[in-house]
């Protein structure tokens, strides 16, 4: 499952609950959408059940991480 906008923490928790209750605990949750290393670290520290952060050519994780916020 890929989440690319909204409240990543709350959405990832809701998705994990739905997947687990649906008998799919092996399903992975990926996040993309204007994330940088600071936001990723905060999500992981808060316990977001996100398995991977995905580069998307039109933006995604890499846009801020590569270009920086001020560019």
URFEN-V931144 format. One record per helix or strand of 2 or more residues. SS is the DSSP state (@ for helix, = for strand). FROM is the first residue (numbers start at 1). TO is the last residue. If there is no record, write none. Layout:
BEGIN
SS_FROM_TO ; SS_FROM_TO
END
This chain:
BEGIN
=_2_3 ; @_8_21 ; =_30_31 ; @_37_45 ; =_52_53 ; =_55_56 ; @_60_67
END
